[in-house]
Amino acid sequence: MIVISPAEFRANQKKFFEIAEKETVIVARKNEKPMIIKPWEDDDIPTREELMAIQEGLNDIKEGRVTFINPANVWEHIE
């Protein structure tokens, strides 16, 4: 991981994009959240099916279709 300033990034964008192919590059900004530069991966954004499954799970929770598991005895709920 490498941490750089916005000025360093502006002056050497090509260099830092090349570095980001191999390791994480963080641009530390004054009084702002830092930015991470990394290559795009195909699995960075959930698929439509994944989003639908997440929404279904949230709806199940909202409607009370959940199973509470006692952490002291997890195996009693596994069939």
Buried (B, 14 or more C-beta within 10 A) or exposed (E): EEEBEEEBBEEEEEEBEEBBEEEEBBBBEEEEEEEEBEEEEEEEEEEEEEEEEEEEEEEEEEEEEEEEEEEEEEEEEEE
